[in-house]
Amino acid sequence: MNLILSVPHGGSMEPKDIPDREAACWDAKTSSCIFSHDCPPGSIQSSKECKVSTNQDRYTIEVAQALAEEIKSITHGFFPHIIINHLQRFKMDANREKEEACFGIPQAEQAWEDYMGFLTTAKSQMSGGLILDIHGQAHPERWIELGYTLSKTSLNSGVFSALNSSISHLASQLVNVSSETLIAGNRSLGKYIEEQNKSYVCVPSPSNPSPNNGNYYSGGYITKTFGSRSSGTIDAIQLELPQWLSSGEAGWSWLGQVHCLLGKKLLDGQAQRVVMNGVKSSWHPVTSGVLQGLLMGPVLFNILIDDLDKEIKCTKSKFTDHSKLDGNVDLLESGKPLQRDLDRLDQWAKANSMKFNKARCQVLPLGRNNPSQHYRLGQSGWKAALWKRAWRCWSTVTESVPRKDVKVLECVQRRATELMKDQEEKSYEEQMEELELFSLEKRRLRGDFIDLYNCLKGGSRQGSQAWQQAAQGDSGVTVPESIQKASGYEGYGLEVNMAVLG
C-alpha cells in the first residue's frame, strides 16, 4: 500500500550506553549550537540558546497501529508501512538532523541511520503515495495540526503555494485545485477530518485557515526531507494530535476512515481529457485513481489507439515492459533499417512526452559470423542482453523435443555457447553451470531417472512391469539408452540392476 506511517517520538526504551540528550553548547563567536555532550573550548552549555526537545509523544505508537488495522479492515487486507522509533526521545530524536538527534553518540547515530534507511526503503517500493508523520502535542488550543512545511507566517498571510509544500506532487496533479483549496479549503485534509466528527478542530482547514496567534507545528525534518517539496512523487504531512485525542482509543480508528475517504474525495469533481498531436478530446469525469497526466494515462491511450505501429518497419511485439523489435541483419548495412526504426521509436516517445527506461533496453544478437552491430535509443547506446535469460527460454522450449533430436539440438546449443563473450576459455559444462542450466542430454537423463523412480515406487504398474522385464533380460523391452549409460553415473549414484529392481 502506498502509505507510510512514521512514529519518531513514541519510543520508551532507555539504553544506558546512550547518554541522555540535554542542552547543547552555545558558541557565542559563531552564534551557533554545537550538539555535543562535551563542550569544546569557547562554548558553554546553554538551555536558553540551545534547548533540545526531549518529551515523548505518548500513545502515538498505539495510534499508528490502530490506524493501520482500520485501513486494513476498510480496504479488505491492504496494510501500510509502519516505521517506529522505540528509543526514548531524550536518547535519540528521529525527527531532527543527525547532529542534533544523536549528539555524536555512535549507537544513537546507528539507530538514526536505520530509521532513515527504513523510510528510504519504503519510499523506493512506492511509485507515489503519502508519508503520515504522527506526533502528539499539548498546545492549549487542543486542535489537530497538519504540517505541510508551510510556515505559520505564510498561512496567516494567505500568500503561499502548495507547489512549495510537502505535498507538492499532489498539487501538481490537481491542476484545477487552488493552493488555498487544497491546503485549507474544501479539498483539504483538515476539511475531511472535521467532517468525521464535529468536535474535531483542525488547522489549516476551512474553519481555521491559519493558526493566527495560536501554536502550530508546520513540519519537521521527516516531512521536509522525505516529502515532495523539493522533488519526487511521495508527499508527506506531519500530523500533530492533541493529548485528549491521542490518548483515547475511540478516536484512533477515525484516522483510517479519513485516509480511505481522502483518495476518493480528491477525485470528486475532477475532469480529464486527452491531447494528442494538438487534437483535444472533450472533458470527462475522473472515475479511477489514475489521473490523466500520470504515467499510465498516455501509455494506455497510445497502446489502445495503436499509434506505436506508425512508420515502424521491423517486426514488432508489444507488451508492457517487454516490447521487441526484430530484424534480420547479415551485413553492416543491414543494421540500418533497425536503427532507423529505433530512431522513429525515440521520436514517437518524445512526441508523446514519454520516456523509455534505457537502462533496461538491450540487444540480443542471434547468429553466426555476423558483423558486430551497435545500436542506440536517442543518445544512449545499448548493452548486450544477458544470455542466461535467453537460454532459459531455449531450454524450456526444448524440453519436449523427441529423443532422436536431442543430439542435434545439443550441437546447436554447444555452438551458441561458443559465441558468448567472456566464455571462450570455459568448457561446455562450465558454461552450462554458469548459466545455471543442464545440458540437453543431462536434462533428458534426469527425466528418465524420474520415470524410473516413479516405477520403483509403484506409481505406474505398466511402467514398473516393463522395467522389471528389462532388468530380467527380456529382449522385448527397450531400456532408454541414457539409463543404460548411467550405471554408477557420477552425481546420481544410481545403478540399474537386479539388486535395485528386485
Secondary structure, DSSP 8 states (H G I E B T S, - for coil): --EEEEESS---B--TTS------EEETTTTEEE--SS--TTEEE-TTTS-------TTHHHHHHHHHHHHHHHTTS---EEEE--B-TTT--TTS-HHHHHTT-HHHHHHHHHHHHHHHHHHHT-SSEEEEEEEEE--TT--EEEE-S--HHHHHHT---GGGSTTHHHHHH-TTS-HHHHHHSTTSHHHHHHHH-TT--EESSSS-SS-TTS------HHHHHHSSSSSSSEEEEEEEEEHHHHT-GGGTTHHHHHHHHHHHHHHTT-EE--EETTEE---EE--SS--TTSTHHHHHHHHHTTGGGTT--SEEE--TT--EEE---SSTGGGHHHHHHHHHHHHHHHHTT----GGG-EE----SS------EETTEE-EE--HHHHHHHHHHHGGG--HHHHHHHHHHHHHHHHTSTT-TTS-HHHHHHHTT---HHHHHHHHHHHHHHHHHTTS-HHHHHHHHHHHTT-TTS---HHHHTTTT-TTT----SHHHH-
